[in-house]
């Protein structure tokens, strides 16, 4: 998913950072028991989220998971606490929570379990779990919450890039539940609906942001919505016209518009650049103007846009 939030070295200053991380883990983590559960977990969770890690010495996955949770908790800098419970020695609350296999992780807030997972997870997913816990249930300073929202945003973006619409939507929803006007989350969720062909819902999502809100991602998503709303023609007819006459610039231009409206920016850019290469003045520089609109819709970080801009510059200044 997104990159690890904590990078640790092996020597010199990086070893010091590793030692600091260990100290941080010890400051916000403790060994729990059935006798201390009410104080360490239930009562403590009324002040900040508490993560309970049920483990046992013989459990191999536990030995992988627990250190990863400790590092993520240390990185949260007090926004959450960790309580580790050996189920062999303390079976009571594990039984009450119906723990049937370990490792088992539960998050508590206001005296109640609010989230959890079973089995070992990659460290990035553990960080995302903690980020969601903080974002939904509080427990950290404003700076930490902002960092957690950025972590969720990165998770959403990568999930969307991988085609995991459900995972992306969940992450964007978490962000918007904390900050309803978060521009990049609004833009990302709108693009998600555009990718699924739901322009109406995409428009509703974009309306959550103020019209005068200046943000590159919002502007790009609004432009993409405009192109999608116009992408009503069938590509088969336009492709047939091009096959019959490769110099039918109008057909090529219209095909590019439809492709851009459907999110196929690389193909749209290629068609528009073909027109510019053959006839720069066509339709009063119409191909170049449309190309700039597609660049805006795809967004400044798009690899297709970066390559397209280089090709356009080469054509215009050759």
C-alpha positions, 0 to 999 in steps of 0.5 A: 500500500503506502510506504512505511511511516517509519524508516530505521537504519542499522548504524550511526545516527540511524541506530540512535533513531532505532533506539528512540523508536524502541523507547517510544514503543516502551513508553506507549506499550505495556504488558497487560493481564486479566487483573489489569484489563479494566484499568489498562484497557477499558478505563484508559480507552476513555481518554485515548484509543487503546490497542489490545494485542492478544498473543502467545510465546509459541505463536510464530505470526505473533512474533512478527506482528507485535514488534510491527504494532509497537513501531506503529504505536511509537510513531503515533507519539501518544495518540494511541496506547498498546496493551499486550496480553499473553492468552496462555496466562490470561485467558479470561478477556480473550474468551469474552471477546471470543478470540479463537485464533491468534494473533488477534488485535482489538481497538478500544475507545470509550470502554468498548471495542470499535475495530480489530483484525486477526492474523499478521498484517504488513506494517503499512496496513497496521499503520493504516489501521492506527491512522483510521482509529485516530481519525475516527475516534480521536486521541492525538494532537492536530498535527498527528491527525493531519499526518494520519489523514495523509497516510489514509490519503496515500492508502486510498490513492494506491488502492485506486491505482490498483483498481481496489475501488472498495478499499479506496472508497473506504479510505476516502470516507474515513478522511471525509468523516473527520474533515468533510471539506478535505479537498484531495479526498473529495477529488479522489472520491469523485474520480473514483465515481468517474472511473465507475461511470457514475458522473452524477455521483461524482458531481455530488461529491465535488459539490462538497467543496466550495466552488472557489476552493483553489486546489490542483486536484479539485480543478483536475477532477472538475475538468475530468467531470466536464469531459466525462459528461460530454463523452456520449459518442460511440468509439466504434463509429469514430474508429471506423471513420479513422480507419477509412481516412486517417486524416479525418482530424474531426473524427480523431479529435472527437474520439480523443474527447470520448477517450478522455471522458472515459479516463483513457488519457494516454490514448486521448493525448496520443490522438490529439498529438497526432493532429498537431503533428499533421496540421498544427493550425487545424480548427484554429489550433483546436487540437492543442487547446483540447490537449491542454484540457486533457492535461488538466483533467489527467492531473499534473502528476500523471505520467501520460501528461508528463510524456505528452507535454514533452512530445508537444514541446518537441512538435511546437519548437522543432 
